[in-house]
Amino acid sequence: MNEKPQVAVYTRVAKAGNPVAQDLQHFQCWDWAESRGMEITQVYHSTGENDLFLDLLNDVSAGGYDAVVATEHSRYNRRAERLRALTDLARQHGIQVYTVAADDLDLASPAGTLTLEMLSGSEAAEEQAIARRQVERSWKDRS
């Protein structure tokens, strides 16, 4: 008998009290997993500064499932180095890391690693542009 691949869902919202957004992430991941014949065996509903991210890392180390999925890479963690820690750990334990947004791209694969590097570079440039606009605005407000 062939068992379904086991998957963990990771959702995250910035502030507590936003269950609708978290439920939406959960349902999108559930649809994604179901369409690929996977069985959800663990759900992490994280709030704020990734209060369950360390739990996810520990469970990935234990190898309790075949894959993890979130709606997009920033749901795992906004800090690129922490997301890289997840994908490195997953790769070591043979666990795939997916996002609904990237469809079937395993972020722990070489192609996924390259994609994350490009995304984090793009995000860094975007953050720098935002900071530059904020500084320019503050100088205009002083005049």
DRENPA-3360 file (N, C-alpha, C; in nm, 2 decimals, always signed):
BEGIN
1 = MNEKPQVA = +0.08/-0.12/+0.00/+0.00/+0.00/+0.00/+0.09/+0.12/+0.00 ~ +0.06/+0.22/-0.09/+0.14/+0.34/-0.10/+0.07/+0.45/-0.03 ~ +0.15/+0.50/+0.07/+0.09/+0.61/+0.15/+0.11/+0.75/+0.08 ~ +0.02/+0.84/+0.12/+0.04/+0.97/+0.06/+0.15/+1.04/+0.13 ~ +0.22/+1.13/+0.05/+0.33/+1.21/+0.11/+0.27/+1.30/+0.22 ~ +0.34/+1.31/+0.33/+0.30/+1.39/+0.45/+0.35/+1.53/+0.44 ~ +0.27/+1.63/+0.46/+0.31/+1.77/+0.44/+0.27/+1.85/+0.57 ~ +0.35/+1.94/+0.60/+0.32/+2.04/+0.71/+0.29/+2.17/+0.64;
9 = VYTRVAKA = +0.19/+2.24/+0.70/+0.15/+2.37/+0.65/+0.20/+2.48/+0.75 ~ +0.26/+2.59/+0.69/+0.31/+2.70/+0.78/+0.24/+2.82/+0.74 ~ +0.16/+2.88/+0.83/+0.10/+3.01/+0.80/+0.16/+3.11/+0.90 ~ +0.15/+3.24/+0.86/+0.20/+3.35/+0.95/+0.13/+3.48/+0.91 ~ +0.08/+3.55/+1.02/+0.03/+3.68/+1.01/+0.11/+3.77/+1.10 ~ +0.11/+3.90/+1.06/+0.19/+4.00/+1.14/+0.14/+4.02/+1.28 ~ +0.01/+4.02/+1.30/-0.04/+4.05/+1.43/-0.15/+3.95/+1.47 ~ -0.16/+3.93/+1.59/-0.27/+3.84/+1.64/-0.40/+3.91/+1.61;
17 = GNPVAQDL = -0.51/+3.83/+1.61/-0.64/+3.89/+1.58/-0.67/+3.90/+1.44 ~ -0.60/+3.83/+1.35/-0.63/+3.83/+1.21/-0.65/+3.69/+1.16 ~ -0.76/+3.62/+1.22/-0.77/+3.48/+1.19/-0.82/+3.45/+1.04 ~ -0.88/+3.55/+0.98/-0.93/+3.53/+0.84/-0.81/+3.52/+0.75 ~ -0.71/+3.60/+0.76/-0.59/+3.60/+0.68/-0.52/+3.46/+0.70 ~ -0.51/+3.42/+0.82/-0.45/+3.29/+0.85/-0.53/+3.18/+0.80 ~ -0.66/+3.18/+0.81/-0.74/+3.08/+0.75/-0.73/+3.07/+0.60 ~ -0.72/+3.19/+0.54/-0.71/+3.19/+0.39/-0.58/+3.12/+0.35;
25 = QHFQCWDW = -0.47/+3.15/+0.42/-0.34/+3.09/+0.39/-0.35/+2.94/+0.41 ~ -0.42/+2.90/+0.52/-0.43/+2.75/+0.55/-0.51/+2.69/+0.43 ~ -0.62/+2.74/+0.39/-0.70/+2.68/+0.29/-0.63/+2.68/+0.15 ~ -0.55/+2.78/+0.12/-0.47/+2.78/+0.00/-0.37/+2.67/+0.00 ~ -0.30/+2.65/+0.11/-0.20/+2.54/+0.13/-0.27/+2.41/+0.12 ~ -0.39/+2.40/+0.18/-0.47/+2.27/+0.19/-0.50/+2.23/+0.04 ~ -0.56/+2.33/-0.03/-0.59/+2.30/-0.17/-0.47/+2.26/-0.25 ~ -0.36/+2.33/-0.23/-0.23/+2.29/-0.30/-0.19/+2.15/-0.27;
33 = AESRGMEI = -0.19/+2.12/-0.14/-0.15/+1.98/-0.10/-0.24/+1.87/-0.15 ~ -0.37/+1.90/-0.14/-0.47/+1.80/-0.19/-0.46/+1.78/-0.34 ~ -0.44/+1.88/-0.41/-0.43/+1.87/-0.56/-0.30/+1.79/-0.60 ~ -0.21/+1.77/-0.51/-0.09/+1.69/-0.54/-0.09/+1.56/-0.46 ~ -0.20/+1.52/-0.41/-0.22/+1.39/-0.34/-0.14/+1.38/-0.21 ~ -0.12/+1.50/-0.14/-0.05/+1.50/-0.01/-0.14/+1.50/+0.10 ~ -0.10/+1.46/+0.22/-0.18/+1.46/+0.34/-0.12/+1.55/+0.44 ~ -0.20/+1.65/+0.48/-0.15/+1.75/+0.58/-0.15/+1.68/+0.72;
41 = TQVYHSTG = -0.03/+1.67/+0.78/-0.02/+1.61/+0.91/+0.01/+1.71/+1.02 ~ +0.05/+1.83/+0.99/+0.09/+1.93/+1.09/+0.06/+2.07/+1.03 ~ +0.01/+2.15/+1.12/-0.02/+2.29/+1.08/+0.04/+2.38/+1.18 ~ +0.12/+2.48/+1.14/+0.18/+2.58/+1.23/+0.11/+2.71/+1.19 ~ +0.04/+2.77/+1.29/-0.03/+2.90/+1.27/+0.06/+3.00/+1.36 ~ +0.15/+3.06/+1.29/+0.25/+3.15/+1.36/+0.20/+3.30/+1.35 ~ +0.23/+3.37/+1.45/+0.18/+3.51/+1.46/+0.30/+3.60/+1.50 ~ +0.31/+3.71/+1.43/+0.42/+3.81/+1.47/+0.55/+3.77/+1.42;
49 = ENDLFLDL = +0.65/+3.78/+1.50/+0.79/+3.75/+1.46/+0.82/+3.60/+1.47 ~ +0.74/+3.53/+1.39/+0.77/+3.39/+1.37/+0.77/+3.31/+1.50 ~ +0.67/+3.32/+1.58/+0.67/+3.25/+1.71/+0.68/+3.10/+1.70 ~ +0.65/+3.04/+1.58/+0.66/+2.90/+1.56/+0.77/+2.85/+1.47 ~ +0.84/+2.95/+1.42/+0.95/+2.91/+1.32/+1.05/+2.82/+1.37 ~ +1.09/+2.83/+1.50/+1.19/+2.74/+1.56/+1.13/+2.60/+1.58 ~ +1.00/+2.60/+1.61/+0.93/+2.47/+1.61/+0.93/+2.40/+1.48 ~ +0.91/+2.48/+1.37/+0.92/+2.42/+1.23/+1.06/+2.37/+1.21;
57 = LNDVSAGG = +1.16/+2.44/+1.24/+1.30/+2.40/+1.22/+1.33/+2.27/+1.30 ~ +1.28/+2.26/+1.42/+1.30/+2.14/+1.50/+1.23/+2.02/+1.44 ~ +1.11/+2.04/+1.39/+1.04/+1.93/+1.34/+1.10/+1.89/+1.20 ~ +1.15/+1.98/+1.13/+1.22/+1.95/+1.00/+1.34/+1.86/+1.03 ~ +1.41/+1.90/+1.14/+1.53/+1.82/+1.18/+1.49/+1.68/+1.22 ~ +1.37/+1.66/+1.28/+1.32/+1.53/+1.32/+1.27/+1.45/+1.20 ~ +1.24/+1.52/+1.09/+1.20/+1.45/+0.97/+1.06/+1.39/+0.98 ~ +0.97/+1.45/+1.04/+0.83/+1.40/+1.06/+0.74/+1.40/+0.94;
65 = YDAVVATE = +0.78/+1.46/+0.83/+0.70/+1.47/+0.71/+0.79/+1.48/+0.59 ~ +0.73/+1.48/+0.47/+0.80/+1.48/+0.35/+0.82/+1.62/+0.29 ~ +0.73/+1.71/+0.33/+0.74/+1.85/+0.27/+0.67/+1.95/+0.36 ~ +0.71/+2.07/+0.34/+0.64/+2.18/+0.41/+0.59/+2.28/+0.30 ~ +0.48/+2.35/+0.33/+0.43/+2.44/+0.23/+0.37/+2.57/+0.30 ~ +0.39/+2.68/+0.24/+0.34/+2.81/+0.29/+0.28/+2.88/+0.16 ~ +0.21/+2.98/+0.17/+0.15/+3.05/+0.06/+0.26/+3.12/-0.03 ~ +0.36/+3.18/+0.04/+0.47/+3.24/-0.03/+0.59/+3.24/+0.06;
73 = HSRYNRRA = +0.71/+3.26/+0.00/+0.83/+3.24/+0.08/+0.84/+3.34/+0.20 ~ +0.78/+3.46/+0.19/+0.79/+3.55/+0.30/+0.70/+3.51/+0.42 ~ +0.61/+3.41/+0.40/+0.53/+3.36/+0.51/+0.62/+3.28/+0.60 ~ +0.72/+3.21/+0.55/+0.80/+3.13/+0.63/+0.88/+3.23/+0.72 ~ +0.94/+3.33/+0.66/+1.02/+3.42/+0.74/+1.06/+3.54/+0.65 ~ +1.05/+3.66/+0.69/+1.09/+3.77/+0.61/+1.24/+3.79/+0.60 ~ +1.32/+3.73/+0.68/+1.46/+3.74/+0.68/+1.52/+3.63/+0.59 ~ +1.59/+3.66/+0.49/+1.64/+3.57/+0.39/+1.73/+3.46/+0.46;
81 = ERLRALTD = +1.81/+3.51/+0.56/+1.91/+3.41/+0.62/+1.83/+3.30/+0.70 ~ +1.72/+3.34/+0.76/+1.64/+3.24/+0.83/+1.57/+3.14/+0.73 ~ +1.52/+3.19/+0.63/+1.46/+3.11/+0.53/+1.57/+3.01/+0.47 ~ +1.68/+3.07/+0.45/+1.79/+2.98/+0.40/+1.83/+2.87/+0.50 ~ +1.82/+2.90/+0.63/+1.84/+2.80/+0.73/+1.74/+2.69/+0.72 ~ +1.61/+2.73/+0.69/+1.51/+2.63/+0.67/+1.54/+2.54/+0.55 ~ +1.57/+2.60/+0.44/+1.59/+2.52/+0.32/+1.71/+2.43/+0.33 ~ +1.82/+2.49/+0.40/+1.94/+2.40/+0.42/+1.91/+2.28/+0.50;
89 = LARQHGIQ = +1.84/+2.31/+0.61/+1.80/+2.20/+0.70/+1.71/+2.10/+0.63 ~ +1.62/+2.15/+0.56/+1.52/+2.06/+0.48/+1.60/+1.97/+0.38 ~ +1.70/+2.03/+0.31/+1.78/+1.96/+0.22/+1.85/+1.85/+0.29 ~ +1.91/+1.87/+0.40/+1.99/+1.77/+0.48/+1.90/+1.65/+0.52 ~ +1.77/+1.68/+0.54/+1.68/+1.57/+0.59/+1.59/+1.52/+0.48 ~ +1.61/+1.56/+0.36/+1.53/+1.51/+0.25/+1.39/+1.56/+0.25 ~ +1.36/+1.68/+0.30/+1.23/+1.74/+0.31/+1.22/+1.85/+0.20 ~ +1.12/+1.85/+0.13/+1.10/+1.96/+0.03/+1.03/+2.08/+0.09;
97 = VYTVAADD = +1.06/+2.20/+0.04/+1.00/+2.32/+0.09/+0.93/+2.39/-0.03 ~ +0.80/+2.40/-0.02/+0.72/+2.46/-0.13/+0.65/+2.59/-0.08 ~ +0.60/+2.66/-0.19/+0.51/+2.77/-0.17/+0.40/+2.75/-0.27 ~ +0.28/+2.79/-0.23/+0.17/+2.79/-0.33/+0.20/+2.88/-0.45 ~ +0.26/+3.00/-0.42/+0.29/+3.10/-0.52/+0.39/+3.04/-0.63 ~ +0.49/+2.96/-0.58/+0.59/+2.90/-0.68/+0.55/+2.77/-0.73 ~ +0.42/+2.72/-0.70/+0.37/+2.60/-0.76/+0.45/+2.48/-0.71 ~ +0.52/+2.42/-0.80/+0.60/+2.29/-0.77/+0.75/+2.31/-0.76;
105 = LDLASPAG = +0.79/+2.43/-0.74/+0.93/+2.46/-0.72/+0.97/+2.43/-0.57 ~ +1.06/+2.33/-0.56/+1.11/+2.30/-0.42/+1.22/+2.40/-0.39 ~ +1.19/+2.48/-0.29/+1.29/+2.59/-0.25/+1.42/+2.53/-0.19 ~ +1.42/+2.41/-0.15/+1.54/+2.34/-0.10/+1.62/+2.28/-0.22 ~ +1.57/+2.29/-0.34/+1.64/+2.23/-0.46/+1.74/+2.34/-0.51 ~ +1.84/+2.30/-0.59/+1.93/+2.40/-0.65/+1.85/+2.51/-0.72 ~ +1.75/+2.48/-0.80/+1.67/+2.58/-0.87/+1.60/+2.67/-0.77 ~ +1.55/+2.61/-0.66/+1.48/+2.69/-0.56/+1.58/+2.78/-0.48;
113 = TLTLEMLS = +1.70/+2.73/-0.46/+1.80/+2.82/-0.39/+1.83/+2.94/-0.48 ~ +1.85/+2.92/-0.61/+1.88/+3.03/-0.70/+1.76/+3.13/-0.70 ~ +1.64/+3.08/-0.70/+1.52/+3.16/-0.70/+1.51/+3.25/-0.58 ~ +1.54/+3.19/-0.46/+1.54/+3.26/-0.33/+1.65/+3.37/-0.33 ~ +1.77/+3.34/-0.39/+1.87/+3.44/-0.39/+1.83/+3.56/-0.48 ~ +1.76/+3.53/-0.59/+1.72/+3.64/-0.67/+1.61/+3.72/-0.60 ~ +1.52/+3.65/-0.54/+1.41/+3.72/-0.46/+1.46/+3.80/-0.35 ~ +1.56/+3.75/-0.28/+1.61/+3.83/-0.16/+1.69/+3.95/-0.21;
121 = GSEAAEEQ = +1.76/+3.94/-0.33/+1.83/+4.05/-0.39/+1.73/+4.16/-0.43 ~ +1.62/+4.11/-0.49/+1.52/+4.21/-0.54/+1.45/+4.27/-0.42 ~ +1.42/+4.20/-0.31/+1.36/+4.26/-0.19/+1.45/+4.36/-0.12 ~ +1.58/+4.33/-0.12/+1.68/+4.42/-0.06/+1.68/+4.55/-0.14 ~ +1.68/+4.54/-0.27/+1.68/+4.66/-0.35/+1.55/+4.74/-0.33 ~ +1.44/+4.67/-0.31/+1.31/+4.74/-0.29/+1.31/+4.81/-0.15 ~ +1.36/+4.74/-0.05/+1.37/+4.80/+0.08/+1.46/+4.92/+0.08 ~ +1.57/+4.92/+0.01/+1.66/+5.04/+0.00/+1.59/+5.15/-0.07;
129 = AIARRQVE = +1.51/+5.12/-0.17/+1.43/+5.23/-0.24/+1.33/+5.29/-0.15 ~ +1.26/+5.21/-0.07/+1.17/+5.26/+0.03/+1.23/+5.35/+0.13 ~ +1.35/+5.30/+0.18/+1.42/+5.38/+0.28/+1.47/+5.51/+0.22 ~ +1.52/+5.51/+0.10/+1.56/+5.63/+0.03/+1.44/+5.73/+0.02 ~ +1.32/+5.68/-0.02/+1.21/+5.77/-0.03/+1.17/+5.83/+0.10 ~ +1.18/+5.75/+0.21/+1.15/+5.80/+0.34/+1.24/+5.91/+0.39 ~ +1.37/+5.89/+0.36/+1.47/+5.99/+0.40/+1.44/+6.12/+0.32 ~ +1.42/+6.11/+0.19/+1.39/+6.22/+0.10/+1.27/+6.30/+0.15;
137 = RSWKDRS = +1.16/+6.22/+0.19/+1.04/+6.28/+0.24/+1.07/+6.36/+0.37 ~ +1.15/+6.30/+0.46/+1.18/+6.36/+0.59/+1.25/+6.49/+0.57 ~ +1.34/+6.50/+0.47/+1.42/+6.62/+0.44/+1.32/+6.73/+0.38 ~ +1.23/+6.69/+0.30/+1.13/+6.78/+0.24/+1.04/+6.84/+0.35 ~ +1.01/+6.75/+0.45/+0.92/+6.80/+0.56/+0.99/+6.90/+0.65 ~ +1.13/+6.89/+0.66/+1.20/+6.99/+0.74/+1.21/+7.12/+0.67 ~ +1.20/+7.13/+0.54/+1.21/+7.26/+0.47/+1.09/+7.35/+0.49;
% end
